[in-house]
Amino acid sequence: MHGPPSTVHPLGGVFGSSVDPRLAIPKPTAAPTSHEMVRLIPCLAFLLAPASPLAVGLAKKWIGRVAAGPLEISSLGCGTWSWGNKLLWDYSPEQDDEIYEAYVAVRDGGVTVFDTADSYGTFELNGRAEMLLGQFERRYQEERESAGGGGPFDLVGSIIGGSMGEGGNAQQVATKLAPYPWRITRGSLVSAARSSLDRLDQDKIAIAQLHWSTQNYQPFQERALWEGIADVYDEGLCEAVGVSNYGPVQLGRFAERMRERDVPLAIAQVQYSLLTAKNDEIIQACDEAGCRLVSYSPLCLGLLTCKYDLDNLPRQGNPRRQLFKELLPGARPLLDTLKDVARDSNRTPTQVAINWAMCKGTVPNTWVQGPEAGEGEPRCGGLQTELWSGG
């Protein structure tokens, strides 16, 4: 499932198998055929302020769609960890309008799948990410309707054939339900899903996920969680299920139980980037389970943007500051190579790192927010898709 039909270059096109050995990033061998055009994969440029005229240039761009179990999802996802997170991402409610403008650019660019969680949002803002997703989508649909429909964007193309068709641009929320210590019954997880739906103001979640496994510290809770997430599906509260932060062995066990319950498994997500490439075993596990791997933190919390060094770190008090201090010395050869590949390709390190994750067959989750957004890119206000058109 996860091996793309051909590999992807940072330029954004679909190419043959001639590989740049520095990062296993292919070099172009030929322009894509018309058949390959439907498999175009986007690159990111998280350098757009909300009012940037570049956002208008997203019109008539194509974004791929991929299989995720029984579902089709966009080949690029949008994570919402930063929405409501004061500690790590310096969120404040005053940023909401700016985040919404970014949301519009992402939606208009073809992204449909949004990863969130009932635990996202710090302290009194717990659950805010889900609430904002619901508010943003309602506002987005109202504005589209008042503007006369679909707007200037022609969203077509699918990695598994056909066009997006009716409803192909519908928002798909993939929310993660936290296995809090008090959620020890299957019914407690169903209640959690209903609470998420209330915050989202929706009738059904696209993908209901378990946020992490309790096997290593509270194993008796694990089976109740598995039965509970299956009950969420059986009660019609989601279209499919998924897991986050599961290893290959536990994913296999979970997939087997979902098959026994006749519950469709869509995705499994782990932290996956150029700095965590040893997680390749999870891709094989996803293939065996019949689900799609979603890669979160594909820029390693901003480190792979190549914007940080020991003299330029996140602010004092931000947990990323100490993390980057520890990682930067050992990561320097990789970051230098990443910058070289980006320069040779006339692209940014961000674009190369995201496309690397796509080359691995994953769906990267990226972020949009206000200042210090996009995993370290300043003033992320949107998404720019750069596609190889054969011209």
C-alpha positions in Angstrom: 0.0 0.0 0.0 2.7 2.5 1.0 5.2 2.2 -1.8 4.3 5.0 -4.2 3.9 4.1 -7.8 7.0 6.1 -8.5 9.2 8.3 -6.3 8.9 12.0 -5.6 11.4 14.8 -6.1 11.5 18.0 -4.0 10.4 19.8 -7.2 7.0 18.1 -6.6 6.7 15.9 -9.6 6.6 12.2 -10.1 9.7 10.7 -11.5 11.5 7.4 -12.1 13.9 5.6 -9.8 17.1 7.7 -10.3 17.9 8.6 -6.7 20.0 11.3 -5.2 22.1 9.3 -2.7 22.4 12.1 -0.2 18.8 11.8 1.1 17.5 9.2 -1.3 15.6 12.0 -3.1 15.1 11.2 -6.7 16.3 13.4 -9.6 14.0 13.9 -12.5 14.3 11.5 -15.4 11.3 12.6 -17.5 8.3 14.8 -17.3 5.2 12.9 -15.9 2.8 11.4 -18.3 -0.9 12.3 -18.2 -1.6 9.1 -16.3 1.0 10.1 -13.7 -0.4 13.6 -13.4 -3.1 12.3 -11.1 -0.4 11.2 -8.7 1.2 14.5 -8.2 2.3 15.1 -4.6 2.6 18.7 -3.2 5.5 20.3 -1.5 5.2 22.8 1.3 6.4 26.3 1.6 5.5 27.5 5.1 6.4 31.1 4.4 3.1 32.8 3.7 1.7 35.5 5.8 -2.1 35.3 5.9 -2.6 38.2 3.6 0.1 37.1 1.2 -0.8 37.3 -2.5 0.9 34.0 -2.9 -2.1 32.4 -1.2 -4.1 33.4 -4.2 -1.7 31.5 -6.4 -3.0 28.2 -5.0 -5.8 28.2 -7.5 -5.9 25.4 -10.0 -3.4 23.2 -8.1 -3.7 19.5 -7.7 -3.3 17.5 -4.5 -3.2 13.7 -4.4 -5.5 11.5 -2.5 -4.4 8.1 -1.0 -6.1 5.0 0.4 -6.3 4.8 4.2 -8.0 1.5 4.9 -11.5 1.8 3.4 -11.2 5.6 3.2 -9.7 8.1 0.8 -7.8 11.0 2.4 -5.6 13.8 1.2 -2.0 12.9 0.7 -1.1 15.7 3.1 -2.6 16.2 6.5 -2.9 19.2 8.8 -2.1 18.7 12.5 -3.6 20.9 15.2 -1.3 20.2 18.2 -0.4 23.9 18.3 -4.0 25.1 18.5 -4.6 25.9 22.1 -1.0 25.0 23.2 0.5 27.8 25.2 3.4 25.9 26.6 5.1 24.6 23.4 3.7 26.9 20.7 2.9 30.2 22.5 -0.8 30.0 21.4 -3.2 32.8 22.4 -6.9 33.2 21.4 -5.9 36.4 19.6 -4.3 34.2 16.9 -7.6 32.5 16.0 -8.3 34.8 13.0 -4.8 34.3 11.7 -5.1 30.6 12.1 -8.4 30.6 10.3 -6.9 32.4 7.3 -4.2 29.6 7.2 -7.0 27.0 7.5 -8.7 28.5 4.4 -5.5 28.3 2.4 -5.0 24.7 3.4 -8.6 23.7 2.7 -8.6 25.5 -0.6 -5.3 23.8 -1.4 -6.9 20.4 -1.2 -6.1 19.2 2.3 -9.1 17.4 3.8 -7.7 15.4 6.7 -7.1 17.2 10.0 -5.5 15.4 12.9 -6.5 16.5 16.4 -7.1 15.2 19.9 -9.4 15.6 22.8 -6.3 16.4 24.9 -5.1 19.2 22.6 -5.1 22.6 24.4 -3.2 23.4 27.6 -4.8 23.9 31.0 -8.1 25.9 30.6 -7.8 25.5 26.8 -8.1 21.7 26.9 -10.2 20.6 23.9 -9.8 23.9 22.0 -8.3 22.3 18.9 -11.4 20.3 18.3 -13.6 23.3 19.0 -11.7 25.5 16.6 -11.8 22.8 13.9 -15.6 22.8 14.1 -15.9 26.5 14.1 -13.4 26.9 11.2 -15.2 24.4 9.0 -18.6 25.9 9.6 -17.3 29.4 8.8 -15.4 28.0 5.7 -18.6 26.3 4.4 -20.7 29.4 5.0 -18.2 31.6 3.1 -18.0 29.2 0.2 -21.8 29.1 0.0 -22.1 32.9 0.0 -19.4 33.1 -2.6 -21.3 30.7 -4.9 -19.8 27.3 -4.3 -16.5 25.8 -4.8 -14.5 29.0 -5.4 -11.4 29.2 -7.7 -9.9 25.9 -6.8 -10.1 22.9 -9.2 -9.3 20.0 -6.9 -8.8 16.9 -8.9 -6.6 13.8 -9.0 -6.3 10.7 -7.0 -3.5 8.3 -6.4 -6.0 5.5 -6.5 -7.8 6.7 -9.6 -10.7 9.0 -10.5 -11.5 12.5 -9.5 -12.4 13.8 -6.1 -16.0 13.8 -7.1 -19.0 14.9 -5.0 -17.9 15.5 -1.5 -14.3 14.9 -2.3 -13.2 18.0 -0.5 -15.2 17.4 2.7 -13.3 17.9 5.9 -12.1 14.7 7.5 -11.4 14.9 11.2 -9.1 12.3 12.7 -9.3 12.8 16.4 -7.3 11.0 19.1 -9.0 9.9 22.3 -6.6 9.9 25.3 -6.4 6.8 27.4 -6.6 8.7 30.6 -6.2 6.6 33.8 -9.9 7.0 34.5 -11.0 5.7 31.1 -10.9 2.1 32.2 -14.2 0.9 30.7 -15.2 0.6 27.0 -18.2 2.9 27.7 -15.9 5.7 28.9 -14.3 5.8 25.4 -17.7 6.0 23.7 -18.5 8.9 26.0 -15.2 10.6 25.1 -16.1 10.2 21.4 -19.5 11.8 22.0 -17.8 14.7 23.8 -15.4 15.2 20.9 -18.4 15.3 18.5 -20.0 18.0 20.7 -16.9 20.1 20.5 -16.6 19.5 16.7 -20.3 20.1 16.3 -20.5 17.1 14.0 -22.4 13.9 13.8 -19.6 11.5 12.9 -15.8 11.5 13.2 -13.9 10.4 10.1 -11.3 8.4 12.0 -11.4 7.8 15.8 -8.0 7.0 17.2 -6.4 5.8 20.4 -3.8 8.4 21.3 -1.3 6.0 22.8 -0.9 2.5 24.1 -1.1 1.7 27.8 0.4 -1.8 27.4 3.7 -0.9 29.1 2.3 0.8 32.3 -1.4 -0.2 32.6 -1.9 -3.3 30.5 -5.3 -4.2 31.9 -6.7 -0.9 30.4 -5.6 -1.8 26.9 -8.3 -4.3 26.0 -11.0 -2.1 27.3 -9.7 0.7 25.1 -9.7 -1.6 22.1 -13.2 -2.8 22.7 -14.3 0.8 23.4 -12.9 2.2 20.1 -14.6 -0.7 18.3 -17.8 0.3 20.1 -17.4 3.9 18.9 -17.5 2.5 15.3 -20.4 0.1 16.0 -22.5 3.0 17.4 -22.0 4.9 14.2 -19.8 7.6 15.7 -16.9 7.2 13.3 -16.2 5.9 9.8 -13.0 4.0 10.7 -10.5 3.7 13.6 -6.8 4.3 14.0 -4.0 4.3 16.5 -1.2 6.7 17.4 2.2 5.9 19.0 1.8 2.2 18.6 4.8 0.0 17.8 4.7 -2.7 15.1 3.9 -5.6 17.4 1.1 -3.9 19.2 -0.3 -2.5 16.0 -0.5 -6.1 14.6 -2.4 -7.2 17.7 -4.8 -4.3 17.5 -5.4 -4.9 13.8 -6.2 -8.5 14.4 -8.8 -7.6 17.1 -10.4 -5.0 14.8 -10.7 -7.7 12.1 -12.4 -9.9 14.6 -14.8 -7.1 15.4 -15.3 -6.2 11.7 -14.1 -2.7 12.3 -12.2 -0.9 9.5 -8.7 0.3 10.5 -7.6 3.4 8.5 -4.4 4.8 9.9 -1.6 4.4 12.4 0.6 7.4 13.2 4.0 7.7 14.7 6.7 10.4 14.8 8.5 10.0 11.5 11.1 12.2 9.9 14.6 12.2 8.5 15.7 12.0 12.2 13.6 9.0 13.0 14.1 6.9 9.9 14.6 3.8 11.9 10.9 3.6 12.3 10.7 1.9 8.9 9.5 -1.3 10.5 6.2 0.4 11.2 5.6 0.9 7.5 5.7 -2.9 7.0 3.4 -3.3 9.9 0.9 -0.9 8.4 1.1 -2.8 5.1 0.3 -6.0 6.9 -2.5 -4.4 8.8 -3.9 -2.8 5.7 -3.8 0.8 7.0 -1.9 4.0 6.1 1.0 5.4 8.1 0.6 9.0 9.1 3.8 10.8 10.0 3.6 13.4 12.7 6.3 15.9 13.4 7.9 15.3 9.9 10.0 18.4 10.6 11.0 17.2 14.0 9.4 20.1 15.9 11.0 22.6 13.5 14.6 21.3 13.6 14.5 20.2 10.0 13.5 23.6 8.8 17.3 24.4 9.2 16.4 27.7 10.9 17.9 26.9 14.2 21.4 26.6 15.5 23.0 26.8 19.0 23.0 30.6 18.7 19.4 30.7 17.5 17.1 28.6 19.7 13.5 28.8 20.7 12.8 31.2 23.5 13.7 30.5 27.2 11.1 28.4 28.8 10.1 26.6 25.6 10.8 22.9 26.0 12.1 22.8 22.4 15.0 24.9 23.5 16.6 22.2 25.6 15.7 19.5 23.0 17.4 21.4 20.2 20.5 21.9 22.3 20.8 18.2 22.7 19.9 17.3 19.1 21.7 20.0 17.0 25.4 18.8 17.4 24.6 15.2 16.2 22.1 16.4 13.6 24.5 18.9 12.0 25.7 16.6 9.1 22.1 15.7 8.2 21.0 19.4 8.3 24.0 20.4 6.1 23.1 17.8 3.6 19.4 18.8 3.8 20.3 22.4 3.0 22.5 21.2 0.1 19.8 19.2 -1.5 17.3 22.0 -1.0 19.7 24.5 -2.6 20.4 22.3 -5.6 16.6 21.8 -6.1 15.8 25.4 -5.6 13.5 24.5 -2.8 13.4 24.9 1.0 14.6 22.3 3.5 11.0 22.2 4.7 9.9 21.1 1.2 12.6 18.5 0.9 11.9 17.0 4.4 8.1 16.8 3.8 8.5 15.2 0.4 11.0 12.7 1.9 8.2 11.6 4.2 5.9 11.4 1.3 8.4 9.3 -0.7 8.2 6.8 2.1 4.5 6.4 1.5 3.3 8.2 4.6 0.8 11.1 4.9 2.7 13.8 6.7 0.9 15.9 9.3 2.0 19.5 9.1 0.8 22.5 11.2 -0.5 26.0 10.5 -0.7 28.7 13.1 0.5 32.2 13.9 4.0 33.3 14.9 6.4 30.4 15.5 4.1 28.1 13.5 4.7 25.4 10.9 7.0 23.6 13.3 9.4 26.5 13.4 8.6 28.4 10.2 7.8 32.0 11.2 4.3 33.4 10.6 2.9 30.4 8.9 -0.3 31.6 7.3 -0.9 29.1 4.6 0.2 26.4 2.3 1.8 26.7 -1.1 1.7 23.6 -3.3 4.5 23.4 -5.8 3.7 20.9 -8.6 5.7 19.6 -11.5 3.5 20.3 -14.5 5.8 18.8 -17.2 6.5 22.3 -18.6 
